[in-house]
């Protein structure tokens, strides 16, 4: 794919923005033409 670094930069920004309420369960990776990252809510304990 042509500009993967832009997508990766965007997902890193999302990760930083959601740091207080969520945690990354799966780091960004390419699945076909899509870049995917899984974020889950943090436990409240």
Order of alpha helices (4+ residues) and beta strands (2+ residues): alpha-beta-beta
